[in-house]
């Protein structure tokens, strides 16, 4: 890694001031009130976001790399005497080719699916840098899967969050506790609902950079966030890891990458050196620390190249020899008793069950929003409300319905009355029933299921858009095509399924075997058309009609979902002969 000013947040008195200046310079875009901490580790007491706990964040508050970007601009200069690619700039600005491609493809996908989010690929690059050093310098195969899995430390509460196993070890190989996984460091419980298939191979693999980058984009863009709004950008980053240091660091890399980057071959990216848990863990024997680059200060020997395995911290022998940063609290004397490690009881610990909080009937027409919202109440065994408890609402079943923001999972904190109200549901195009399940985060109590129904789009009235008589000579074609407008409660009914049938009579709806007819794609006679659908304005224009040699009055019946019907008369008659001119 190239030498640079203020590369990592240092603990020494001199380098502390340097790093503080670097953060101030590089994080000018941070939100008012967001402060930095010049300790080279995540500060557990600095978590401005009360909306995110470890089990709800993307990473479970796992450690991250603390290297700062260089202060010089990464914009490469044109190669002298050529018109080809620009020359490579600072090494830190180089992003491995496959990793860079994954970020840009994720941005393009989000531009289509969630255009209001305005997600820049540079934000994914900034998070990818901080979480895994761009997949450990781009050590991925041709499909974007990491050569070896990238695993964070065991989240067993020993210096980190305590998250019991949620995936049976299928993602992280640990059946006791969870670990953050992959280049974007998702914990299994978050990946279970946030995971995406970014490379189209039919699987959602957190160790694949295409899948992980797309998942990270959707994760950041949920709740209708707009990355062009600084406050919402900050909230999105804090939802990934609720630490002020983390926010400042990601914003610094975001600004750096926005000034220019260049592509480097896979596997040649620079590896970070500093980590937020340098004081909390030792290197894993399975993931030894890389050879430190030449810098003014070697990285802590406990770092691992992949945010990998962590062991219990080893207490120093004979006291620490590291300088104490100015203003830092003095360590307790050796005779001081250790602080209590038993956490105080929380409101979640007292929840005994969930109760419905007056949710009405959940029914919506395809494509529409549900008018009712789901509400659940957390209660003690005695039936008392429990406030400030996280309730997770999960959409279950074969449905494309989502919560507002396009997600299938939402977590809400109960209010003072113990009630959590889920975001509004929006029906998709799939009709039928599905389930929304409410569960208490961090507490094993029975879930509460709500049944929701999506009905087909419907119309209650049909009318022709023209009153021109529909006539035709035998063996000819009708000059005018039949067009109708469908409405529901007076408004245009779009996307309504319809059927058109040439019937025998007003009292006999069987298909007529003579008279007018339609033609299929092969030119064959067809007298029933199914699978028709009204357009965005509720209009339906039928194909051209033809007549056989039978004369008379015939009937065309059009019906829609919802019961709207219209019967149209078709007249087939021989042309009236013109009278002969009288002799003069």
Phi, psi and omega in degrees: 000136182294145177295147181205160181280128176065043186295316183226156179288114187261161181264340182292157185297319183289307183291340175299315180295321179298312181296322179298319178295322179295315179299318180298320181288321187273344185248032182299338182274002183290161183290151175302140178091349178274123184249164178248156178237124187272013171282142181276057177193159178290130181267111184296338180272359183249078182228086185293340182269111177274358183274349187237124171250171186307319183287346180258345178280164181295320190258355186069026182060033179292164179297163180214165178281138186253007180301135176270150175289158175299154179281337180284154181294139179276359185298117181291156177266152178299144178289123183301135174075011179228163175244011182274207182299150179288156181287153180294138177268215180304143183302326181294338180280349180280127179244129180308142191305309183293322179295315179298318178299320180296318179298316183290323178293323177295318177300316181297319179295319180290332178296330178277312187277327181221069185298332181288350181283328180054046182285121174272142180297335179297333176292319176297321179296320180296316179291319178298325177294313184289325184280319187218012183061043182056058180056049179054050177076020178084033178277075181230159177273186185297335179270357179094006180271136182299143182301319172230150181301144175257115184238135173281177180293161178294124182273076184251013179084357181269080184091352181225184174294159178249101182236112179293158183304134178239351186238010182062022180078007185294328180262318188251358179073008182244121181263006179250313179229163176272160175219147175292144189231139167087177184295338176253006170054059174272137170281151185305321182294329176281319180299329183304328179247337182267346184301145180224158174260097185272342181249008173070026180264006177085003179234160177242100188246114181295343178270005176258127186294328178292315179294314184293320180294317179294319178298318179297320178298313178296322180298315180292327186273357183293169181064027177057035180288150177241114183290352175279349178260118188304318182297319180286325174299314179299317180297321180297315180294317180294333177290338177285319177200109189282065179229137179297321178299319179297314179302310181301318183293314180296318178298324178296313179292325177300312180296321180297312182292331178295337181279351177140140176221171173216159182272138174235159180298149176305140177085359183247007179290158180285146179261134177293164181240324184264143178229153184290346180251024182303334179269353189251343187215161174253167180289146179278144176295337180275340181227071184295156180295144177287162175296122185294142176288167180286108177226170180292340180217120183294148178292160176301134185292352180273357181292151172237149187290345187236017186066031195274207188315147178227141175247169179299144181296143178261120182295143180292150178262131178073017178089159181281144176256001180286141177294148179266123180301146178304138177084353180281144179294144179289144178293150180294149178298156184304332184279351183292137178291147179295147178295156181294135179259002179275114182291146177293153179297145178248171178300325180300325182296338183265354181290129179255327183197169176251143175233147174294138182251049174083029178292130179278189180292130185260093180222137177210152174281147180310131179086351182259164175276145173288136180282333179268146174249147179279132179228132179235148182241130176270132184226153172282176178300329180276359177090011179276146181291146178240108180278170174057041177244138180276126177244129180258128176253125183234129177279126185238141175115176182277087183209155172251016174291149180220169167279163176303134186103350174086013181256160180259358179227140176218140178242129185230141177269133181294147179275191183297338178269007179077015185255132173246125180251122182290155174300162180299141175272145175235125181288145173267207180265344178284128180266163179115190184264150170214174185240141168247122184253128176259131177225157178268124180289127177083010181218129181272083174237154181304140177285169180238122183259138176239134179263129178239147183234132174251120179261158180292151173300143185218164176229149176245002178206145176229143178210145175290148179271357179217150177254016178293133179295141182259101184232158182200148174276153178306135178076005182253191177239150180289136183290326183251141174270147180282127175231134180230160175240131179259138177228156175225117184054040175087348181257152179303133182256100182270154176065025182271132179287142182217159177227139177240127184224134172274107189263165183289314180200173180299332181260356182228105186273010176291157184290132178288145180255011178210169180090204184301156181203162172260172173238141176275186184298337180265005180083009180276153181291131178224132180242006172224129177245121178247167177074018176284159181207137179289153181275190185298338179259009180081010183268147176223118179250120182281157176296171182295143178258147179234161179238142172271202184274000182275130178262162178135186178259130183235163184239135174246122180250128178246130179228152182232165170299134184105349173097002178287135178224153176213131178250126185245135179273138177236127183250124175245116183213146178292147180295137179288128180292137178285139179296146179289141178295139181289149180291144179276000000 
